[in-house]
Amino acid sequence: MTATIPVHNAQTDWQQTLPQQILSWLPVTLFFQVGLMYAGLVLFLLSWAFSGDWKNKISQIRSSALFVPVLALSVVSILIGLIHPRPEGEFAAAFSHYQSYWLLFPMLSLRGGAWQNQAVKNFFFGAILAATLFYLNALGALPAIKLFKSYVVYEGNKSILLGLLLAIAAAWMLHEWRLRKNQHVWRALAFIYVLLALVLCAKSRTASLLFILLCGVLVCRNFRFRWWQVLASGAVLTALIFAINYIAHLPSPVTCLAKQMHDVHQMHGAEIMKNRAICTVHQVRDFGQTKQVSEDGMRLELYMNTWQMITASPWIGHGIGNWLPMYQQKAQGQISEKMTTPHNDYLLYWFELGLGGLVALLAIWLTQLRIAFRMVNSEHSERAMLVSMLTLSMMFAACFNAILRDGVFAFAMLILLAIPMASVSRTNSK
């Protein structure tokens, strides 16, 4: 009898820790083809389902501060789905996107532990590996296989995600460096290695701006309104205003499309980033003056058209899955006619779910920030900055991309969010 107890306990421990180990390695899959991420998620969910301890899991899920706002979003989406007509071939997929956050709760139900620190290290490993692949592609030495396709050719949202992941990883590296205060040489080299890949190879304006924003978050963490801090902030703001004004008066680049810059005009790295920055300022300036946009700046046209449609039904929206057919009709003959999303989650939620959907989305993200704030003075204080950085990343990126509308973005962000937030509940985050 006594000989069988250790075997049973060992088997139980193995079953309970397997989901943690799988989740700790999922961040690495984010840097490759999306199929690997989905396969990893399926493997995690299967291991989670067979790991037992359901009473504690359900209790942990129900005690999460995110449970109520996520439930509210689902209720709003169900009500809107009942009110409005359902577009054939669009409704099911669109409705499922509004339920993406439920995937987070199995991850949050895991017990915290050393696996969380290992998951952060694995994320850094994935970022360094991604940076290496970008460098190899720049040298023409990257094998032309499907696994590395996103590093060779532009693949839309997947390529944008790679830039966002590098920006988040670089910012997390800075935070970990400041927190651990060890291995200074290796941490500095890893940070510079990833940052250069972000700036020179990823060619994502959103990701570059995101990194600057996250650095600002780190600075504000220690902001005490001392005279030199206020003076330095004012100097940076003044320099930024003058820089934008200077860029607005520069000659327009020969093209604003990154692919043409690289393939036709043989531009690389910093030169592409510089020209895209100039294009961004010029596009905003020209749109404000003439309401005309180029192919690279069609987001402004997307936003304007979507906003005009929102004003027609701001309270209850236009229904789930109705943005695409209604926008194609609205934008006939315009450069943005073929776009499949408004590249802005705030506008999409407001358009399809009405004001209630937008409020529910904001409630989820503000709750994440509140959790991060409460974690500062709890046993989870080391991971509070990671939660706040990732939440701000989601809120910022949602201004320019459909972060929750596309599973490529949504599941990647939820996997990263689960790492610092696992085992955090209403009670132990106070």
Secondary structure, 3 states (H helix, E strand, C coil): CCCHHHHHHHHHHHHHHHHHHHHHHHHHHCCCCHHHHHHHHHHHHHHHHCCCCHHHHHHHHHCCCCHHHHHHHHHHHHHHHHHCCCCCCCHHHHHHHCCHHHHHHHHHCCCCCHHHHHHHHHHHHHHHHHHHHHHHHHCCCCCCCHHHHHHHCCCCHHHHHHHHHHHHHHHHHHHHHHHHCCCHHHHHHHHHHHHHHHHHHHCCHHHHHHHHHHHHHHHHHCCCCCHHHHHHHHHHHHHHHHHHHHHHCCCCCCCCCHHHHHHCCCCCHHHHHHHHHHHHHHHHHHHHHHCCCCHHHHHHHHHHHHHHHHCCCCCCCCCCCCHHHHHHHHCCCCCCCCCCCCCCHHHHHHHHHHHHHHHHHHHHHHHHHHHHHHHCCCCCHHHHHHHHHHHHHHHHHCCCCCCCCCHHHHHHHHHHHHHHHCCCCCCCCC
